[in-house]
């Protein structure tokens, strides 16, 4: 049964958006598109970058890793900072940092200068990703929140999908520097639109200045997340002693972070927030679904190229089907959420992902490309429904004074799911294929590994379905009360 908020939304006639709101949404869309684009635009050009800067491939990998680490470690902290200083002001700063860092990437003369500029770019991206979602609640009417979330999901999918192909075209046509310099005109346009059309910060909704910023907690959280992200990404799929040591360090860092937060006068994350089981459920489901979606990126290329023996060009075409569907279904998914309510569509989206994953896990190789692509398309469309619904439930269910930090946590949950999925689902695939070198596995081994990996993915999504059905909706009053206590504690 729908909660009253969803009944209200579902029964409301569509609200027309004013011209200024549409331009504000254009600014938020660019703020989502640009960092998503740069997540993948450099991947295809790593060999060219290494050659052009006289660097080893291992050094060139840090061009990608520095960007992802900066986003992962900072995204919660910048969300909280936006709650204190004002989200519009901080978003403008983030767009400026991202644009300036892109220019520095494009003119870098050494590998380490490029890596440093990419880290700065990641700082700007963290601000943009965290605050773009948070500002939806201040920009569009409540009745259109789902549509706005669907639009941002579309921009994210377009950026991720377009990155590798656009990067390849730019490198082949005018050189590798333009994979970064292309952000400069986009960034300037984004700055102009955001400055002109985004609503002014609501001073009353900010956390009091006396609350302050938790620098010690921020440092411990950043170190913990960095250790975890490194443990999940280094080693090219081999989980060795360094990975174990980094995981241990992450565990110790998490314990230290909790102790620091319990003693802090103005903690970065107030753990009482997680007593709201609706919010906690939404974040856990986001992590589980992101972990599973990464399986399609990890397993798909190997299955199509080695299991089905497709040529490289056809593999690329087949892999583009899922992201293309996500880009096309994002906005309609948001409208469906507005019409039928976030909780119901969350469950429907999860059931779709679980069903598609189950079909893939039992699909015979004899069905060929269609037997893989059609279920993936279904999974991806269902993911668009889930993402729009879950994001809407979280953002509309929290008080304005907490939107920044909670939106940062939502982005963090997705990012942690992606890095975990790349490692864990990749390890499951390699283990299930029963080979030490996946590139030399037989088609039969690859197919068997793919079946087991997606069976594991289905289990994770069924766990998410249980959470969605058993958990209550997010209580806005509960989180508002937490925000009020935060302010009261400092007075």
Buried (B, 14 or more C-beta within 10 A) or exposed (E): EBBEBBEEBBEBEEBEBEEEBEBBBBBBBBBBBBBBBBBBBBEBBBEBBBEBBEBEEEBBBBBBBBBBBBBBBBBBBBBBBBBBBBBBBBBBBBBBBBBBBBBBBBEBEEBEBBBBBBBBBBBBBBBBBBBBBBBBBBBBBBBBBBBBBBBBBBBBBBBBBBBBBBBBBBBEEEBBBBBBBBBBEBBEBBBEBBEEBBEEBEEEBBBBEEBEBBEBBBBBBBBBBBBBBBBBBBBEBEBEEEBEEBBEBBEEBBEBBBEBBEEBEBBBBBEBBEEBBBBBBBBBBBBBBBBBBBBBBBBBBBBBBBBBEBEEEBBBBBBBBBBBBBBBBBBBBBBBBBBBBBBBBBBBBBBBBBBBBBBBBEBEBEEEBEBBBBBBBBBBBBBBBBBBBBBBBBBBBBBBBBBBBBBBBBBBBBBBBBBBBBBBBBBBBBEBBEBEEBEEBEEEBBBBBBBBBBBBBBBBBBBBBEBBEEBEBBBBEBBBBBBEEBBEEEE
